[in-house]
Amino acid sequence: MGKKLFYFWTVAALFLLFYQSQLYGTDTPLFTIIWIAVTFLAVLLSSEAKYAGFSKVKFNEFLLVFFLNFILLAAIFIVLEPLSGTFRLVIDKTIRSPLVDPAYYWITRYEGWQGITGFFLLNFIILTFAEEIFFRGFLIQFISLKMNKFWGVLIQAFIFLLFIVILNINLPPVQNYILLVGYSFFGRGIIGGWAAARTDSILPPLLAVSIVNTLIIVFYFYYPFVF
C-alpha cells in the first residue's frame, strides 16, 4: 500500500460518508471526519504513507499477523459476550437511537446478505477504517518517533479507551467495564495495536475487527441464541 491508495481511500471514504448522509439521512460522525482529516494532513505534510499505517507488508507475514489478531479478538468476544451481552446492549442502544447510525443503516434496512455485506463494507471502507488509520496508524507511528513501538501501542490504546469513554454509550457498570477494558483497550487497542506495529500496516487489524464485528451482527440478527 502507498500514498496513492491512501489518498484515494480517504477521499472515497469521506465522499461515501457524506453521500449516504444526504441520500439516506444517516448521522455524520464528527470523530470519523476528524480521524481521517488529521491522518490525511500528516501523510500530506510528511509525504510518508507509513504514518497512516499504509506500509507494504509481505503476504506471509500479513496472513500470520491477521490470523493471530482475528483469533485473539474473536476469543475475547467468545469468552465475554455470552456472559455479559455487552455488544448486544451496544447494538440495541444504537439501532434504537433517533439518529440513524451509518454503521447500522444497511443491516437494519435490508435482510440477508445484502444488509450484512453493506454493514461490512461501510465499516471496512469508512468507519472502522477511520479509527484504524488514526489510532493504529498515525498515533502508533508518531509516538514511536519519540519513544518506541511498545509505548506507541500502549499509549494509543489508552487514548482509544478515552475516545470510547467520551462516546458515553451509557451501559450498566459491568457491561461498561467489559466494553472499555475488554473490547476497546485490549481487543482493539492492544491486540490491534500489536498487529499494526508488527507490520506497520493497519490492514491486519482493520480486516480482523471488521470480520469479527460483522460475525457478531450476523449472530445478533439471525442467530440470537449464540450470544
C-alpha positions in Angstrom: 0.0 0.0 0.0 1.2 3.5 -0.7 0.3 7.2 -0.8 -1.9 6.9 -3.9 -4.1 4.2 -2.4 -4.2 6.1 0.9 -5.3 9.4 -0.8 -7.9 7.6 -2.9 -9.3 5.6 0.0 -9.6 8.6 2.4 -11.3 10.8 -0.2 -13.6 8.0 -1.3 -14.5 7.3 2.4 -15.4 10.9 3.1 -17.4 11.2 -0.2 -19.4 8.0 0.6 -20.0 9.1 4.2 -21.5 12.4 3.1 -23.3 10.9 0.2 -25.0 8.3 2.4 -25.8 11.0 4.9 -27.5 13.2 2.3 -29.2 10.4 0.5 -30.5 8.3 3.4 -30.5 10.8 6.3 -27.9 8.9 8.4 -25.8 10.7 11.0 -22.3 12.1 10.0 -19.9 11.1 12.8 -17.7 14.1 13.6 -14.9 11.9 15.0 -14.8 9.9 11.8 -14.1 13.1 9.8 -11.5 14.3 12.4 -9.6 10.9 12.3 -9.5 11.0 8.5 -8.6 14.7 8.2 -5.8 14.6 10.8 -4.2 11.5 9.3 -4.6 12.8 5.8 -2.8 16.0 6.8 0.0 14.0 8.5 0.6 12.0 5.3 0.4 15.1 3.2 3.0 17.0 5.2 5.4 14.1 5.7 4.9 12.5 2.2 5.1 9.2 4.1 2.1 6.8 3.8 3.5 4.8 6.8 2.2 7.5 9.1 -1.3 6.2 8.2 -0.2 2.5 8.5 -0.1 2.1 4.8 3.3 0.4 4.6 3.9 -2.7 2.4 3.9 -6.0 4.2 4.9 -9.4 3.0 1.9 -11.6 2.3 3.0 -14.5 4.6 3.6 -12.1 7.4 0.2 -10.4 6.8 -1.6 -13.8 6.9 0.1 -14.7 10.2 -0.5 -11.4 11.9 -4.0 -11.2 10.7 -4.8 -14.7 11.8 -3.4 -14.1 15.3 -5.2 -10.8 15.5 -8.5 -12.4 14.4 -8.2 -15.4 16.8 -7.3 -13.3 19.8 -10.0 -10.7 19.2 -12.6 -13.3 18.5 -11.6 -15.2 21.7 -12.3 -12.1 23.8 -15.8 -11.9 22.4 -16.4 -15.6 22.7 -15.5 -15.6 26.4 -17.1 -12.3 27.4 -20.1 -11.8 25.3 -22.3 -14.9 26.3 -21.7 -13.9 29.9 -22.4 -10.2 29.6 -24.4 -9.4 26.5 -22.3 -6.2 26.2 -22.2 -5.9 22.5 -25.9 -6.8 22.3 -26.7 -3.8 24.5 -24.5 -1.6 22.4 -26.4 -2.7 19.2 -29.7 -2.3 20.9 -29.0 1.3 22.0 -27.5 2.2 18.6 -30.4 1.0 16.4 -33.0 2.5 18.7 -31.4 5.9 18.7 -33.3 8.7 16.9 -30.1 9.4 15.0 -29.6 6.9 12.2 -26.1 5.4 12.7 -24.4 4.9 9.4 -22.7 1.8 10.7 -26.1 0.0 11.1 -28.1 1.6 8.3 -27.8 -1.3 5.8 -28.3 -4.1 8.3 -31.5 -2.5 9.7 -32.9 -1.7 6.2 -32.1 -4.9 4.2 -32.4 -8.5 5.2 -29.9 -11.3 4.4 -26.6 -10.9 2.7 -27.4 -7.6 1.3 -27.6 -6.0 4.7 -24.6 -8.0 6.1 -22.4 -7.0 3.1 -23.5 -3.4 3.4 -22.6 -3.4 7.1 -19.2 -4.9 6.5 -18.2 -2.7 3.6 -19.4 0.5 5.3 -17.3 -0.2 8.3 -14.3 -1.6 6.5 -14.2 1.3 4.0 -15.3 4.2 6.2 -15.9 4.0 9.9 -13.6 1.3 11.2 -11.0 2.4 8.6 -11.0 6.0 10.1 -10.4 4.7 13.6 -7.6 2.4 12.4 -5.6 4.9 10.3 -5.7 7.4 13.2 -5.1 5.1 16.3 -3.3 2.1 14.9 -1.7 4.1 12.1 -0.9 7.7 12.9 -0.7 7.6 16.7 1.5 4.5 16.8 3.9 5.8 14.2 4.0 9.3 15.7 4.6 8.1 19.3 7.2 5.6 18.1 9.3 8.5 16.7 9.6 9.9 20.2 9.7 6.6 22.1 9.3 3.1 20.6 6.5 0.9 19.3 5.8 -0.6 22.7 4.9 2.8 24.0 3.2 3.6 20.8 0.8 0.7 21.1 0.2 1.2 24.8 -0.4 5.0 24.6 -2.7 4.8 21.6 -4.7 2.0 23.4 -5.3 4.4 26.3 -6.3 7.2 24.0 -8.7 4.9 22.2 -10.1 4.0 25.5 -10.7 7.7 26.3 -12.4 8.1 23.0 -14.9 5.3 23.9 -15.4 6.9 27.3 -16.3 10.2 25.5 -18.9 8.5 23.4 -20.7 7.7 26.7 -22.7 4.7 25.5 -24.2 4.5 29.0 -24.2 0.8 29.7 -24.6 -0.9 33.1 -21.4 -0.9 35.2 -20.3 -4.5 34.4 -21.0 -4.2 30.7 -19.4 -0.7 30.6 -16.2 -2.2 32.1 -16.2 -5.0 29.6 -16.7 -2.6 26.7 -14.0 -0.3 27.8 -11.3 -2.6 29.1 -12.1 -5.9 27.3 -13.3 -4.9 23.9 -11.8 -1.4 23.4 -8.5 -1.3 25.4 -7.3 -5.0 25.0 -9.3 -6.1 21.9 -8.9 -3.1 19.6 -6.1 -1.1 21.3 -3.5 -3.7 22.5 -4.2 -6.6 20.1 -5.0 -4.5 17.1 -2.1 -2.1 18.0 0.3 -5.0 18.2 -0.7 -6.2 14.7 -0.3 -2.8 13.3 3.0 -2.2 14.9 4.3 -5.6 13.9 3.5 -5.0 10.2 3.5 -1.2 10.0 0.1 -1.7 8.4 -3.5 -1.2 9.5 -4.7 -3.9 7.2 -4.5 -6.8 9.6 -6.4 -5.2 12.5 -8.8 -3.4 10.1 -9.7 -6.7 8.4 -9.8 -8.6 11.7 -12.1 -6.2 13.6 -14.4 -5.8 10.5 -14.9 -9.5 10.2 -15.4 -10.1 13.9 -17.9 -7.2 14.2 -19.8 -8.5 11.1 -20.0 -12.0 12.6 -21.4 -10.6 15.8 -24.0 -8.7 13.7 -24.9 -11.9 11.9 -25.4 -13.7 15.3 -27.4 -10.8 16.7 -29.9 -10.6 13.9 -30.1 -14.2 12.6 -28.7 -16.5 15.4 -29.5 -14.7 18.7 -29.3 -17.9 20.7 -25.5 -17.8 20.2 -24.9 -14.7 22.3 
